[in-house]
C-alpha cells in the first residue's frame, strides 16, 4: 500500500534518489536565502523596521540549505544539478508570483507595495513548507540520519509562517488589506498549480531512479492530480486566511545555529 511514509522511506534508502531529493531541497532553500537577503537590503526607509526580520528569514533559509548539503556529505554524496522542471522557486517566478529576480538584482529601493507582495507570497509558500515539514517530522522525526535536521527546519518554518501572519495583519491595519487579499489569492492559485507540476516532475525522476513499475507511478500521479483538484476546488482557502499567531516576534534576534551539522 502506498503511503507518504513508505514512499519517502524508499527515497531516503537509495543513494541516487536521496541525492536528488536533498539537492532539490538545498537549492530551493539557498535560493530563498538569497531572495530574502536582497529584499532586506532593499527595504524602503518607511519599512526599515522589517529589515532585521527579513535578514533573519534569509539566514534561516541559508541554514536549511547547509543542512540538506550536510546530509548529503554525511552519506558521502555530492549535490547534483536540479532539473528545471523541479525548480519550484524558478517556476513560481515564471508565473509572476513574488518579486522578480531582475528587480532584486538592482540596487534600487523596493516600494511598500513590493514588501506587501513579498510577505503575501511568503505566507502562501511558507504554509506549504510548514505542512511538508510537519509531515516529515511526523513520520521521520526520530530517524537517526534525518530526524535532527528536519526537526530544526520544521521549527523554523513554523516561525516563518507566524511571522508572515503577524506582519500581514499589521499591514492590513495600516490600510493594505485589499492588496494583501488580492495577492494572497493570486499567489495561492498559482502555487497549487506549480506545486502539482513540480510534484509530478519529482515523482517522475524518482520513479526512474527507483525503477518503479508503471502502475505505481500512475497511482502516484493520480494522487497528485487528486490533491490539486481538492486544493483548486477550495483547499487553497487555507493558504490565504490570516490569524494572529500565539507566539509573536518569532524572527526577532539572530538565527539559531545548527552546531550538529
N, C-alpha and C positions, 0 to 999 in steps of 0.2 A: 504494500500500500504506500502511495506517495504521501509524504508529509514534509513540512518545512525542515523538520529535524533530520529526517533520513536523507533528504536532498542535500542539505548543507554538509552533512556528515560525509557524503560521497565526495563533495568538492574539496573539503579540507584533508581528506585522507590521501588524495592523489596530488603529487607534487606539481604536475603541469596545471591542473585546474586551480589549485591553491595559489600558484604563482600568478595566474591571470586574475583571480579574484582580488588578491592583495594589491596587485599593480593597478587595477581599475580603481580600487578604493583609495590608495595612496595618491594617485593622480588627481582625483576629484577633490580630496581634502587639501592638497597642496595648492591647487588652483583656487579654492575658496580662501586659503590663507593669503594668497597674492591679492585677490579682489578686495578683501577686507582691509588689507594694508594700504592699498591705493585709495580706497574710499576714505579711510581715516585721515590720510594725508591731504585730501581734497575737500574735507567737510567745510561748508561755508561758515563764516565767522558767527552768524546768528545761531549756529548749532554746534559750536566747538565743544560744548559740554559732552557731546556724544562721542567725540574722538577717542578718548581712552577706552570706552566700552567696545567700540568698533575694532580698535587695536587689539584688545583682549580677545575678541571673537576670532580675529585673524590668527593670533598666536595659538589659540586652541586648535584651529584647523591645521596649522603647520605641525603642531604636535601630533595630531592624528595621522598625518601623512608619514611622520617619522615612525610612529608606532607600527603602521602596516609594513613599512620597509624593514623595521626591526624584526617583525615576524618572519619576513622572507629570509633575512640574514641568519636568523636562528636555525632555519632549516637548510642553510647553505644555498639559497636561491637568490638570483638577481631579478630586479624588476624587468618586465617585458613591455614592449610598446602596446599602448592601449588602442584597440581597434576603434576607428572613428564612430562607428555605429553604436558603440557602448559608452561614448563620452557624454554623459548626462549634462554636464555644465555647458559644453560647446553646443549641444543640441537645443538647450533652453535659450541660449543667446541667439541662435538662428531663428527661434520663434519670436524674438523681440522681447523676451522676458528678462527683467533685471536691467542692469546698466551695461551698456556695450563696452567691450574691452577697449575699443578705439577711443572712447571718451575717457576711460580710466588711465590710458597711457599719456594723455595730455597733462600738462602742468597747469590746468585751469580749474579754479574752484568749482565745485558742484553747486547746484541750486538746492533750495529747500525741497522742491518737488522731487529732485533726484534722490534725496535721502528718504523721503516718504516712499518712493518707488522701491528703493533698496530694502527698506525694512518690511514692506508689504510682501515683496518677493521672498525675502528671508523667512517670513512667518510661514509661508507655504512649504518651502524646501526643508526648513528645519522640522516641520511636522513629519515629513516623510522620513527624514534622518532619524528622528527620535523614535518613530514607530518601528523602523527597521532594527535599530539597536536594542530596543526593548525586546523584540522577538529573538534576536541573537542571544541576549543575556538570559532570557527565559530558558532557552534550550542549551546554551553553552557557557553560561556564567561560571560554572565550576570546571570547565575544560582546562587541563594542565598547561596547554600551549597557548590558548586564546583567551581564557577567562579573564585574566587581569587586565589585558589591553582593552577588550570590548566593554568591560565594566567601566573603565575610566572614560572611554569615549561616550558611552551611554549617559553617564553623569553630566558630561559637558554638553551633549546635545539637549538634554532636559533644561540645562541652564540657558542655552541659546534660545530655546523656544520661549521660556519665561521672559527673557529679555525682550524678545520681539513683541510679545503681548503687552508688556508694561510700557514700552516706548510708543507703540502704536496707539494705545489708549490715551497716552499723554498727548499725542499729536491729534487724535480725534477731538480732545477737549480744546485744543488750540485752533480748531477750525478746519482741519484737513480731512474730515470724515468722508466726504464724497469721493475725494481722490483715493483714499485708502480702500473704500468699498469697491470702487471700480477696479483698481489694480489687483486687489486680492482675488476677485472673481476671474479676471483675465489670466492671472498667474496660475490659479488652481486648475482652470480648464486646459491651459497649455501644458502644465506639469503632468497631469494624469495621462495625457497622450504621449509625452516624451518618456515618462516612466514605463508605460506599456511597451513602447518601441525599444527602449534600452533593455528591458527585461527579456523581451523576445530575442534580441541580439545576443545578450549574455548567455541565455539558455541554449541558443544555437551553438555558440562556441563551446560551452561546457559539454553539450551533447556529443560534439565531435571529439573532444579531448577524452571523454569518458566512454565513448563508444556506446551511447545509449541506443537501444532499439527504436525504430520509428514510432511504434505505438506509445512508448514512454514520452518521447519528445512531443508527439502530437497531444498527449494528455496534458503535459505541462503548458504548451502553447494555448490550449483551450482554457486552462485555468487562468492564465494571464489575461486572455480576452474577457473572460467572465468577470474578473476583478475590475477591468477597465469599464465594462458595461455597468457594474454596480456603482463605481465612482462617477461615471458620466451621468447616470440617472439621478443621483442625489448624494452619493457619498462624499463628493467634493465639498459639500457644505461644512463638513467637519474641519476643513482646512482653512476656512475663512472666518470662522467665529472668533471673537475676541473676549477674553475674560481676564481680570486681574489675577495674576498668579499668587499662590500662597506665600512663596518666597520672592522677595523683591531685591533688586540690586545684585542679581546673580553674576553679573560681569564686572562688578566693582573690584578693583585690585588686579594684580598680575595673574597670568595663567599659572595653574598648578603644574609643577614639574612631573615628569614621569621617570623617576630615577631607576626603576627596574629595567628600563629599556635604553 
